[in-house]
Amino acid sequence: MTTEYPIPWEARVAKKREDTLAKIPVEWQLSPADLELATKQRDLTGPFIERFLEPEVIDIVKTDSVPLVNDIRAGKRSAVEVTKAFCKTAAIAHQINNCLLEIFFDIAIKRAEELDECLRVNGKPVGPLHGLPISLKDQFHVKGVDTTMGYVGWIGGNMGITDPTQTHQVESQITKELLACGAVLFCKTSVPQTLLIGDTYNNIIGRTLNPHNHNLSCGGSSGGEAALMALRGSTLGVGTDIGGSVRIPAAFCGIFSLKPIPERLSYRDAANTNPGQNTYRSTLGFISTTLDGCELALKSVLSTRPWLQDPAVVPIPYRQDIFDDVLSRADTSGRAKADRPLKLGILWSDGIVEPHPPIRRGMAMVAEAVKKAGHRLVDWNPPSHATALKIHRSFLLADGARDVHDHLLLSGEPLIADLQAYFNLRDPIPLLEYQNLTVQGLAYEQAYSDYWNSMAGDDGQEVDAVIMPVAPHAAVIPAKFYHLAYTEGVNLLNYSAAVIPVTKADRGVDGVDETYRPVNEVDRANWESYDSEIYHGAPVGVQIVARKFEEEKVLGIAKLVHAALKNAQSA
């Protein structure tokens, strides 16, 4: 039976796009010639986007989160001038690489004016994020603003809010916390339809590409966030991660991210895919142009004591002592103190899909830098990630795609092509099968934990964290992301993780390895998709994985590893 819709979904999309463009001030709107020029660029970052910005705007947006907050607090910059600079840059970024689903610059500038006045009158900031513009993935409700989460059917509303009296009135808990800390919220970034794909593509604004290399994807599902930051339209944003969604875009776009475990931060009153599946829950995470930005965000949000409002959050405040203890194990260049070097595992390949040459080289660069800095490395060969992928994917698809199709039916929009192989409507899995999957998941967690403990070895030193690829490629050709086990396995384990940028793919040194023989069909598809010319210039990142409730520890380790890497690169 065919459902009749009073307005075709395509018409709703066209109107939404018009409305979004109208929210960009005329003086910030690019000419048709400029838009055409953008389509011909391989790299939109740096000099290209800066041609549309004034020097004073460039100076602001090239400043990272912590210095910006310090400047505003000290009166060196106003919240208004900083907010206007990021609003303009975000407006340009969206026009050349459609990355925004929601624009509310007017709300942001009014908020910045209030914060400036508050600082002038009271002589002290509202909170630790006073005046800092922060972008949000389009899962978080902001008063007066749509939350579509990439679904046409939620245009004009807030996804998941069915009471019409609450439309545009609800706020997610994280929104309230950021505002309480003094943040300025100014836009919401694009996501893929369903969230459950490592790309960013929906029927509302289409695909968001990689600002560093327009042949490639920006990743997903927090891809709009990472693309915006690569173009310096934001220095700090909030995303989510259920299978790699803050780690993949960060690695693909050359920035940093932190994936806490779900119990540290509040998901209350946020839109989500299949929210009833909470055995392996999605988690909030931070994406930033620096690790200091991720640290600032975690510390600030935890200072609001989110567990008082959300019973799903464990009452653990920010643990400065753990972070400081990690940093005390090396100097500022990452060089280990003789008596307390880090012991790090390194997973070169998961044995299912071999990383492309740029990822191999990036991993080797990190390993060499860490060893040169005096830290210990051990090869990591844990229980198979194939098992983790199978179990985790089964949970994501357990409802037979019912939740996804319920949202599609609101407008009649189709599934995007990349999802049709996985999200055709079918029967949900039976309860007993679901319970058995839970048992399998727990068994895998236990086996992995046992392996981790066993790697203390003869020296008795526990492995502090594990370095591994985020994906088997540096960014990815759209529709050719074949293997997510490098990140999904970490979600099944419910471990803390951070991502750091390492280098960029280089056609001069990252040639095809003719000696490698793929071990399965997925491996073959991935290996044959590599082209050194197409991938040239794509960012290479790695993830650093610690155990449960070790967010402060993994942030500290990431800072030391990144410092060692930068020191090695400058030598």
Stockholm file with secondary structure:
# STOCKHOLM 1.0

chainA/1-571         MTTEYPIPWEARVAKKREDTLAKIPVEWQLSPADLELATKQRDLTGPFIERFLEPEVIDIVKTDSVPLVNDIRAGKRSAVEVTKAFCKTAAIAHQINNCLLEIFFDIAIKRAEELDECLRVNGKPVGPLHGLPISLKDQFHVKGVDTTMGYVGWIGGNMGITDPTQTHQVESQITKELLACGAVLFCKTSVPQTLLIGDTYNNIIGRTLNPHNHNLSCGGSSGGEAALMALRGSTLGVGTDIGGSVRIPAAFCGIFSLKPIPERLSYRDAANTNPGQNTYRSTLGFISTTLDGCELALKSVLSTRPWLQDPAVVPIPYRQDIFDDVLSRADTSGRAKADRPLKLGILWSDGIVEPHPPIRRGMAMVAEAVKKAGHRLVDWNPPSHATALKIHRSFLLADGARDVHDHLLLSGEPLIADLQAYFNLRDPIPLLEYQNLTVQGLAYEQAYSDYWNSMAGDDGQEVDAVIMPVAPHAAVIPAKFYHLAYTEGVNLLNYSAAVIPVTKADRGVDGVDETYRPVNEVDRANWESYDSEIYHGAPVGVQIVARKFEEEKVLGIAKLVHAALKNAQSA
#=GR chainA/1-571 SS CCCCCSSCHHHHHHHHHHHHHHTSCGGGCCCHHHHHHHHTCSCCTTHHHHTTSCHHHHHHHTSCHHHHHHHHHTTSSCHHHHHHHHHHHHHHHHHHSCCEEEECHHHHHHHHHHHHHHHHHHSSCSSTTTTCEEEEETTBCCTTSCBCTTCGGGTTSBTTCCCGGGTTTCCCHHHHHHHHTTCEEEEEECCCTTSCSSSCEETTTEECEETTEEEEECCSSSHHHHHHHHTTSCSEEEEEESSSTTHHHHHHHTCEEEECCTTTSCCTTBCCSSTTCCSSCCEEEEEESSHHHHHHHHHHHHTTCGGGTCTTSCCCCCCHHHHHHHHTTBCTTCCBCTTCCCEEEECSCCSSSCCCHHHHHHHHHHHHHHHHTTCEEEECCCSCHHHHHHHHHHHHTTTTTHHHHHHHHTTTCCCCGGGTTTCSCCCCCCHHHHHHHHHHHHHHHHHHHHHHHHTTTTTTCCCCEEEEESSSSSSCCTTCCCCCHHHHHHHHHTCCEEEEEEEECCTTTCCCCTTCCCSSHHHHHHHHTCCHHHHTTCEEEEEEECCTTCHHHHHHHHHHHHHHHHHHHHC
#=GC SS_cons         CCCCCSSCHHHHHHHHHHHHHHTSCGGGCCCHHHHHHHHTCSCCTTHHHHTTSCHHHHHHHTSCHHHHHHHHHTTSSCHHHHHHHHHHHHHHHHHHSCCEEEECHHHHHHHHHHHHHHHHHHSSCSSTTTTCEEEEETTBCCTTSCBCTTCGGGTTSBTTCCCGGGTTTCCCHHHHHHHHTTCEEEEEECCCTTSCSSSCEETTTEECEETTEEEEECCSSSHHHHHHHHTTSCSEEEEEESSSTTHHHHHHHTCEEEECCTTTSCCTTBCCSSTTCCSSCCEEEEEESSHHHHHHHHHHHHTTCGGGTCTTSCCCCCCHHHHHHHHTTBCTTCCBCTTCCCEEEECSCCSSSCCCHHHHHHHHHHHHHHHHTTCEEEECCCSCHHHHHHHHHHHHTTTTTHHHHHHHHTTTCCCCGGGTTTCSCCCCCCHHHHHHHHHHHHHHHHHHHHHHHHTTTTTTCCCCEEEEESSSSSSCCTTCCCCCHHHHHHHHHTCCEEEEEEEECCTTTCCCCTTCCCSSHHHHHHHHTCCHHHHTTCEEEEEEECCTTCHHHHHHHHHHHHHHHHHHHHC
//
